[in-house]
Amino acid sequence: MKKTLLLLLFCAMTATALAQPLPALEQVKADPRRAYGTDYPYPETAAPLTKAPKGYKPFYISHYGRHGSRYYWNATLYRDLDSLLSKAHRRHQLTAEGEAFRQKFMAAKDEMAACVSELSDLGWEQHQRIARTMYNNFRDVFKRGGDVLAISSLSGRCVLSMASFCEELTQCNPKIEIRQQSSRTTLDGVVPTDRQNPLRKTWPKSRPRFADHRGDFKYDDHLREKVIARVFTSTDSLPGNPGAIASNLINLYTSLPSIGHEGMMGSIITDDEIAARWEAENLGSYNWVFEPRYDMIPVLRDIIAKADNVISGKTRRLADLRFGHDTCLGPLTVLLGINGADRDPADPYAVKDCYQNWQTGKAANLQLIFYRGKHADDILVKCLLNGAEATLPLPADNAPYYKWADLKRIYTDRCNNVNPNE
């Protein structure tokens, strides 16, 4: 009997340990590419899911996904590097490693310049994989077929991400009928900040508290100097200051796995070096997603309204899918307080424990899975962030499952307590 109790206690402790994510710095150590932040390509591993409480079955999904991996968003990066490396080559200012990199860059520059900001093959595949995983995890939602609405930003990479996802979902079950929209009339539900949004409003901004204590964060970064020394014998008379040159090289490096050119830069930069500076970079990211969190109130209201219509029987939709950008998904995670992202710590060293910028990487996505019990109004909701179960700032008697009534009430109040600027 004693052995049995000890075994049960060990199993319970093990289950609890498995349920607790590793500390942020340990996660970066385990996968240094997480330090790429918003350039982090969507992970291929699937997270385990907690079984639904007895008697509950999923019936509806509300989703927001960032576009998949793409070429760099700004053509200036490729143009500046082309000019820089060409001039350094002519002036014999490249190291042997720098010259090897230049040759590989020149071989690929036309492709990269032509595809600026466009979805890559990997980006298409990411959304296929996410769609199939969603279908396999929640077959009860989709097995009989039915209607799905998908809306996208006006950006081509988002439209193609939507097309990839929806095509894969209908491959899983041809009885699923999906209407896809990329229209100014639906922007308020996916990219409310778009200037073409006819309902666009200006919402108040606020600085995170850590910003007043950022000077307390001690950080010694010599990566820029190391990168410059590995590529150039001298930067005299070359276009751009050394800081801007190094930043361009780092930005290129973190973008290469998304476009099939990993290895182009040799050992000029390493993942471990990027990882060593992640915590400082993450502070800037938190500032960037915290300030505009109220801009995403229209998206949150869209999520609540569409779910309410399904639950009340006004519509019989299986899922609502939204395809947008990290500039929306990041602030939305803060507005929702996913995994404590709304905690707003004053200590800059505590930021990494409530927000990690890789959570809004390429093809990052939020899924709210709705479950119905034996009674029509007995609804639970589970939140997945990038396929992993996430916490919400709601009463948690049965986490990661939350009562719809609590979710609707608390988030409706959160939206109503903030008014747009006049």
SELO-186261 format. One line per field, with one value per residue (C-alpha): residue number from 1; residue in one letter; y negated, z negated, x. Coordinates in Angstrom, 3 decimals. Layout:
BEGIN
k (NUM,...)
r (A,...)
v (Y,...)
w (Z,...)
u (X,...)
***
This chain:
BEGIN
k (1,2,3,4,5,6,7,8,9,10,11,12,13,14,15,16,17,18,19,20,21,22,23,24,25,26,27,28,29,30,31,32,33,34,35,36,37,38,39,40,41,42,43,44,45,46,47,48,49,50,51,52,53,54,55,56,57,58,59,60,61,62,63,64,65,66,67,68,69,70,71,72,73,74,75,76,77,78,79,80,81,82,83,84,85,86,87,88,89,90,91,92,93,94,95,96,97,98,99,100,101,102,103,104,105,106,107,108,109,110,111,112,113,114,115,116,117,118,119,120,121,122,123,124,125,126,127,128,129,130,131,132,133,134,135,136,137,138,139,140,141,142,143,144,145,146,147,148,149,150,151,152,153,154,155,156,157,158,159,160,161,162,163,164,165,166,167,168,169,170,171,172,173,174,175,176,177,178,179,180,181,182,183,184,185,186,187,188,189,190,191,192,193,194,195,196,197,198,199,200,201,202,203,204,205,206,207,208,209,210,211,212,213,214,215,216,217,218,219,220,221,222,223,224,225,226,227,228,229,230,231,232,233,234,235,236,237,238,239,240,241,242,243,244,245,246,247,248,249,250,251,252,253,254,255,256,257,258,259,260,261,262,263,264,265,266,267,268,269,270,271,272,273,274,275,276,277,278,279,280,281,282,283,284,285,286,287,288,289,290,291,292,293,294,295,296,297,298,299,300,301,302,303,304,305,306,307,308,309,310,311,312,313,314,315,316,317,318,319,320,321,322,323,324,325,326,327,328,329,330,331,332,333,334,335,336,337,338,339,340,341,342,343,344,345,346,347,348,349,350,351,352,353,354,355,356,357,358,359,360,361,362,363,364,365,366,367,368,369,370,371,372,373,374,375,376,377,378,379,380,381,382,383,384,385,386,387,388,389,390,391,392,393,394,395,396,397,398,399,400,401,402,403,404,405,406,407,408,409,410,411,412,413,414,415,416,417,418,419,420,421,422)
r (M,K,K,T,L,L,L,L,L,F,C,A,M,T,A,T,A,L,A,Q,P,L,P,A,L,E,Q,V,K,A,D,P,R,R,A,Y,G,T,D,Y,P,Y,P,E,T,A,A,P,L,T,K,A,P,K,G,Y,K,P,F,Y,I,S,H,Y,G,R,H,G,S,R,Y,Y,W,N,A,T,L,Y,R,D,L,D,S,L,L,S,K,A,H,R,R,H,Q,L,T,A,E,G,E,A,F,R,Q,K,F,M,A,A,K,D,E,M,A,A,C,V,S,E,L,S,D,L,G,W,E,Q,H,Q,R,I,A,R,T,M,Y,N,N,F,R,D,V,F,K,R,G,G,D,V,L,A,I,S,S,L,S,G,R,C,V,L,S,M,A,S,F,C,E,E,L,T,Q,C,N,P,K,I,E,I,R,Q,Q,S,S,R,T,T,L,D,G,V,V,P,T,D,R,Q,N,P,L,R,K,T,W,P,K,S,R,P,R,F,A,D,H,R,G,D,F,K,Y,D,D,H,L,R,E,K,V,I,A,R,V,F,T,S,T,D,S,L,P,G,N,P,G,A,I,A,S,N,L,I,N,L,Y,T,S,L,P,S,I,G,H,E,G,M,M,G,S,I,I,T,D,D,E,I,A,A,R,W,E,A,E,N,L,G,S,Y,N,W,V,F,E,P,R,Y,D,M,I,P,V,L,R,D,I,I,A,K,A,D,N,V,I,S,G,K,T,R,R,L,A,D,L,R,F,G,H,D,T,C,L,G,P,L,T,V,L,L,G,I,N,G,A,D,R,D,P,A,D,P,Y,A,V,K,D,C,Y,Q,N,W,Q,T,G,K,A,A,N,L,Q,L,I,F,Y,R,G,K,H,A,D,D,I,L,V,K,C,L,L,N,G,A,E,A,T,L,P,L,P,A,D,N,A,P,Y,Y,K,W,A,D,L,K,R,I,Y,T,D,R,C,N,N,V,N,P,N,E)
v (0.000,-2.353,-1.661,-2.340,-5.692,-6.646,-5.681,-7.752,-10.711,-10.400,-10.257,-13.344,-15.239,-14.186,-15.316,-18.669,-19.080,-18.294,-20.851,-23.618,-25.193,-25.637,-29.106,-31.385,-31.332,-27.527,-27.414,-29.577,-27.329,-24.262,-25.874,-28.909,-29.844,-31.051,-34.018,-35.033,-36.455,-37.341,-35.716,-32.327,-29.785,-27.846,-24.756,-21.330,-19.538,-19.123,-19.812,-17.290,-18.328,-17.787,-15.624,-17.491,-17.018,-14.104,-14.845,-17.828,-17.810,-20.525,-22.166,-25.491,-27.112,-30.787,-31.384,-34.174,-33.312,-35.301,-34.758,-32.084,-32.458,-35.111,-36.955,-40.038,-42.658,-45.579,-45.714,-48.169,-45.323,-43.499,-46.692,-47.996,-44.690,-44.456,-47.927,-47.335,-43.974,-45.089,-48.142,-46.215,-43.607,-46.258,-47.904,-44.565,-45.178,-41.735,-38.947,-35.455,-34.584,-37.822,-37.074,-33.583,-35.121,-37.779,-35.157,-33.251,-36.447,-37.599,-34.242,-34.634,-38.398,-38.520,-35.943,-37.762,-41.175,-39.867,-38.166,-40.917,-40.385,-37.461,-34.133,-31.484,-27.785,-27.125,-29.647,-27.772,-24.450,-25.819,-26.677,-23.329,-21.627,-23.826,-23.198,-19.428,-19.424,-21.429,-18.966,-15.913,-17.344,-18.409,-16.004,-16.364,-19.947,-19.045,-15.434,-16.195,-19.100,-22.521,-26.202,-28.036,-31.735,-32.833,-36.498,-37.964,-41.227,-42.757,-41.618,-38.944,-36.840,-36.708,-35.865,-32.988,-31.795,-31.719,-29.834,-27.246,-26.675,-26.448,-24.178,-21.747,-21.812,-20.876,-18.168,-16.708,-16.722,-17.822,-18.408,-21.518,-24.621,-27.691,-31.232,-33.234,-37.027,-39.675,-42.854,-46.301,-45.384,-42.698,-44.507,-45.454,-41.775,-41.000,-44.167,-47.043,-49.392,-49.209,-52.695,-51.262,-50.039,-52.153,-51.548,-52.402,-54.154,-55.478,-53.837,-55.076,-53.864,-53.287,-52.456,-49.265,-49.907,-48.333,-51.197,-53.485,-51.022,-49.904,-51.416,-48.749,-46.082,-45.429,-44.154,-43.812,-43.112,-42.894,-40.911,-43.847,-44.376,-40.643,-40.464,-43.473,-41.989,-38.643,-40.195,-43.265,-44.103,-47.725,-49.638,-52.923,-54.616,-51.901,-52.959,-53.013,-53.244,-50.080,-49.735,-49.814,-47.431,-44.896,-45.197,-44.464,-41.389,-40.121,-40.738,-38.822,-35.932,-35.427,-35.600,-32.977,-29.785,-31.100,-31.301,-28.207,-29.906,-28.771,-28.517,-31.410,-33.325,-30.467,-31.123,-34.918,-34.755,-31.795,-30.892,-30.852,-34.436,-35.521,-33.624,-35.412,-38.756,-37.517,-38.863,-42.421,-42.117,-40.752,-43.925,-45.952,-43.469,-43.717,-47.482,-47.109,-44.795,-46.336,-49.924,-49.210,-46.389,-48.354,-48.624,-44.971,-45.593,-45.307,-41.861,-40.707,-41.989,-40.137,-36.931,-37.310,-38.292,-35.469,-32.873,-34.191,-33.802,-30.174,-29.374,-31.043,-29.232,-32.336,-30.740,-27.142,-27.928,-25.386,-27.886,-31.503,-31.880,-35.135,-35.672,-38.766,-40.009,-39.936,-43.609,-42.360,-38.958,-40.269,-43.048,-40.656,-38.201,-41.079,-42.288,-38.740,-38.221,-34.885,-33.181,-36.358,-38.673,-41.484,-41.393,-44.525,-44.009,-46.976,-44.858,-44.529,-41.148,-39.859,-40.655,-37.415,-35.442,-36.959,-37.513,-35.837,-37.368,-34.022,-33.402,-35.761,-34.197,-33.114,-31.370,-31.921,-31.380,-31.622,-29.134,-29.237,-25.813,-25.760,-22.683,-21.956,-19.834,-18.068,-21.352,-23.860,-26.706,-24.680,-25.910,-25.631,-27.268,-26.223,-28.518,-27.261,-29.477,-27.931,-24.590,-24.532,-24.966,-28.454,-30.183,-33.046,-35.562,-33.954,-31.832,-28.558,-25.800,-23.450,-25.000,-24.898,-24.832,-28.040,-28.860,-30.762,-32.887,-34.071,-34.657,-36.651,-38.770,-39.571,-40.339,-42.343,-44.458,-44.785,-46.129,-48.438,-49.995,-51.577,-54.246,-55.278,-58.698,-61.463)
w (0.000,-0.954,2.347,4.235,2.515,3.234,6.881,7.149,5.516,7.924,10.916,9.682,9.194,12.650,14.267,12.488,13.649,17.219,17.059,16.020,18.897,18.555,17.485,20.492,20.507,20.300,23.290,25.277,24.237,25.393,28.756,29.456,32.485,30.134,29.690,33.261,31.674,34.312,36.938,35.188,37.688,36.393,34.440,35.878,32.572,31.261,27.612,25.568,24.770,21.622,22.112,21.891,18.748,18.962,21.035,22.928,26.674,28.898,31.303,32.416,32.853,32.961,34.418,35.112,37.047,38.224,41.806,42.280,42.969,45.548,47.205,45.330,45.104,46.396,49.696,48.115,46.290,49.478,51.357,48.556,48.204,51.972,52.068,48.954,49.972,53.558,52.462,49.797,52.435,54.850,52.096,50.785,47.354,46.883,44.799,46.345,44.466,45.608,49.246,49.021,47.667,50.392,53.131,51.662,51.129,54.712,56.038,54.173,54.217,57.299,55.780,52.447,54.023,56.210,53.297,50.664,48.002,49.890,48.335,48.742,49.429,45.740,44.847,47.012,45.449,41.913,42.352,43.958,40.912,38.443,40.222,40.259,36.600,35.731,37.643,36.057,32.540,32.791,35.172,33.362,34.647,38.284,38.845,40.148,42.299,42.343,42.745,41.894,42.384,42.996,43.144,43.945,44.014,47.453,47.545,50.096,47.618,45.325,48.159,49.235,45.629,45.443,48.749,47.578,44.283,45.831,48.664,46.173,43.989,46.931,47.896,44.442,45.026,48.360,46.571,44.960,46.903,46.359,47.442,47.687,47.524,47.823,47.734,46.214,44.727,42.482,41.435,38.016,37.101,38.225,38.684,37.140,37.402,41.216,42.644,45.166,42.363,42.621,38.898,37.755,34.396,32.417,29.032,26.030,25.625,22.419,21.569,19.689,16.142,16.726,19.113,16.119,14.734,17.909,16.720,14.009,16.681,17.137,20.547,22.178,25.904,28.197,30.987,33.376,33.071,33.522,36.651,38.219,37.527,39.070,42.325,42.884,42.477,42.199,42.634,43.594,46.527,46.657,46.757,43.357,39.826,38.148,35.909,38.874,40.873,38.038,37.495,41.178,41.018,37.892,39.442,42.552,40.457,38.487,41.676,43.668,42.232,43.356,47.010,47.546,47.404,44.019,43.920,46.304,43.632,42.440,38.894,39.132,36.556,34.463,32.823,29.427,29.903,30.798,27.758,25.427,26.202,26.236,22.864,23.800,27.202,25.521,23.457,26.634,27.960,24.833,25.093,28.736,28.027,24.705,25.811,28.615,26.866,26.862,30.661,30.638,28.818,32.134,32.717,29.206,29.682,32.998,31.273,28.555,30.915,33.392,30.647,29.039,32.341,32.612,28.992,29.221,32.477,34.677,36.856,37.219,38.099,37.226,37.021,37.545,38.915,39.014,40.782,39.957,38.587,35.520,35.013,34.155,32.602,30.163,28.681,28.708,26.456,24.038,24.161,23.408,20.759,22.233,19.955,17.870,20.744,19.189,15.816,16.630,14.214,13.038,12.852,16.337,15.336,14.753,18.286,19.739,17.381,18.707,22.387,24.872,28.335,30.106,29.264,32.122,34.588,38.131,38.416,34.686,33.821,31.114,30.947,28.626,28.546,27.379,25.645,24.866,21.963,21.589,21.467,24.313,22.114,20.391,22.353,21.608,23.544,23.848,25.197,27.320,28.153,30.939,30.276,26.547,23.776,22.311,19.230,19.157,16.317,15.479,12.613,13.016,11.252,14.156,16.044,18.887,19.369,18.523,18.334,21.342,19.061,17.191,20.372,22.017,18.924,18.011,21.527,22.381,19.291,20.311,23.705,22.327,19.765,22.523,24.846,28.193,28.442,29.763)
u (0.000,2.803,4.578,1.352,0.897,4.485,4.028,0.854,2.601,5.528,3.163,1.310,4.581,5.755,2.500,2.776,6.363,5.397,2.609,5.029,6.951,10.681,11.887,12.324,16.128,16.086,13.754,16.164,19.044,17.089,16.293,18.538,16.451,13.772,16.103,15.196,12.034,9.453,11.707,11.406,10.025,7.026,8.172,7.481,6.959,3.401,2.582,0.556,-3.022,-5.059,-8.130,-11.432,-13.529,-15.946,-19.032,-17.552,-16.886,-15.379,-17.813,-16.276,-12.845,-11.901,-8.433,-5.946,-2.794,0.181,1.314,3.958,7.660,8.473,11.319,12.525,9.789,11.861,13.787,16.242,17.988,18.918,19.840,22.045,23.886,24.361,25.904,27.989,29.444,30.096,32.042,33.959,34.885,36.178,38.209,39.582,38.050,36.506,37.963,38.131,34.930,33.339,34.220,32.711,29.517,29.479,29.599,26.657,24.698,25.259,24.070,20.764,20.232,17.987,15.648,15.541,15.024,12.200,10.427,10.632,7.916,6.357,5.404,8.102,7.580,8.168,5.469,2.957,3.933,3.644,-0.009,-0.730,0.751,-1.129,-4.444,-3.958,-2.957,-6.079,-8.235,-6.620,-6.782,-10.419,-12.093,-15.426,-15.592,-15.032,-16.075,-19.585,-18.439,-20.060,-19.291,-16.077,-15.315,-11.717,-10.696,-7.314,-5.455,-4.990,-1.359,-0.506,1.468,-1.553,-3.937,-1.684,-1.327,-5.119,-5.331,-2.805,-4.597,-8.052,-6.934,-5.425,-8.537,-10.745,-8.259,-8.850,-12.609,-14.149,-17.469,-15.995,-17.032,-14.864,-15.558,-12.340,-12.351,-9.670,-11.678,-11.751,-15.128,-13.579,-10.396,-11.778,-11.789,-8.256,-6.133,-8.113,-5.112,-5.009,-5.496,-7.947,-10.221,-13.400,-14.087,-10.571,-10.281,-7.345,-6.967,-4.943,-1.370,0.567,4.157,4.950,6.180,9.593,10.434,10.968,13.526,15.241,18.495,18.564,19.009,22.723,23.703,27.095,26.778,29.799,28.155,28.086,31.818,32.470,30.316,32.021,35.463,34.495,33.284,35.456,39.124,37.952,34.673,36.381,34.599,31.928,28.241,26.521,27.855,29.195,26.116,23.709,25.919,25.984,22.223,21.594,23.801,22.028,18.606,19.627,20.938,17.709,15.621,17.553,15.952,12.556,13.584,15.700,19.114,20.293,24.084,24.682,26.591,28.777,29.990,29.836,27.037,25.916,22.605,24.307,25.452,21.923,20.621,23.048,21.403,17.784,16.639,17.627,15.937,12.810,12.495,12.148,9.616,7.472,7.430,6.411,3.425,2.327,1.783,-0.752,-2.637,-5.915,-5.712,-6.802,-10.096,-12.015,-10.474,-11.385,-14.919,-15.108,-13.985,-16.637,-19.462,-18.878,-18.555,-21.740,-23.602,-22.531,-23.372,-26.795,-27.590,-27.670,-24.990,-23.800,-20.215,-17.518,-14.689,-13.710,-10.184,-8.226,-4.882,-2.870,0.414,2.654,1.760,-1.734,-1.115,1.507,-0.678,-3.665,-1.804,-1.154,-4.763,-5.944,-3.254,-2.217,0.334,0.498,1.447,-0.595,1.195,3.236,6.142,8.199,11.360,12.927,14.349,10.791,9.565,10.916,8.671,5.431,6.237,8.577,8.827,9.215,5.546,4.691,7.139,6.370,2.959,2.338,-1.298,-3.916,-6.778,-9.773,-11.434,-15.066,-16.523,-20.173,-21.365,-24.684,-26.589,-26.595,-25.389,-22.661,-19.649,-15.932,-13.087,-9.454,-6.721,-3.840,-0.873,1.190,-0.470,0.378,-2.173,-2.047,-3.394,-5.897,-6.511,-9.856,-11.222,-9.351,-11.269,-10.553,-7.600,-6.733,-10.511,-12.382,-16.070,-17.353,-19.527,-16.423,-14.447,-17.222,-17.921,-14.319,-13.119,-16.241,-15.570,-11.917,-12.988,-15.686,-13.355,-11.234,-12.598,-11.085,-9.511,-11.719)
***
